[in-house]
């Protein structure tokens, strides 16, 4: 089981590679090729969930929809 520090390092590597536009991420002597930015985003979200679970907290996502008739 990876430690929180390992998960954070992986997340930082993904974030920096995403910002630079590179689809290959290397950490701990391993290399992963991603096909798209969306795939990198999903990997970052998965790491965020793992980090939150390891820290004992939950990620709460909310979507609020408001509408008006424009009167």
N, C-alpha and C positions, 0 to 999 in steps of 0.2 A: 504494500500500500504506500503510495507516494505521500511525502510530507506536505504540509501546507506551503513550505518554502519552495519545494519542487514544482508544485502546481502554479504558484505565483511566477516562478521563473519561466515556465512554459507559456503562461499567459502573456508575459512581457515579450517573449520572443515572437509569439504570434502577432501581437499588436504592432511591434516594430516592423516586422516583415510586411504586414498588411499596409502600413503607412508608406513603406518604400515601394510597394507594388510588386514585390517578389513573392512567388508562389511556393518557394521551397523554404522550409523551416528546419533548422538543426538544433538539437539540444541533447546533452548527455551522449554524444557520439552517434545519435540516431538522426535520420533525415526523413522528412515527410514532404511529399509533393501534393499541393492542393490544386484543384482544377479551376477554382473561381474564388473571387472575393467573398461571395455568399457562403462558400464552404468554410473559409477561414472564419467568417463571422459566427457560423454555427459551432465551430470548434471553440471559439472564445466564449460563447454563451455556455457551452457544456463545461468548460473549465471554471467559469464563474459559479455554476451550480455546485461543482465539486468542492470549490474553495468554501462556499457558503455552508455546505453540509459538514465539511471538516471543522469549520469554526463554530458549528452548532447554531447557525442562523438560517433563516429561510429567505429566499428572494421572492418578494411579492411583486407581481406584475398586475397592474390595473389598467383598464381601458374605460374611459368615461366618454359617453356619447351624449351630446347635448344638441337639441334641435330647437328651432324657433320658426314661427310662421312668417317672421319678417314684417309684422304689422307695426 
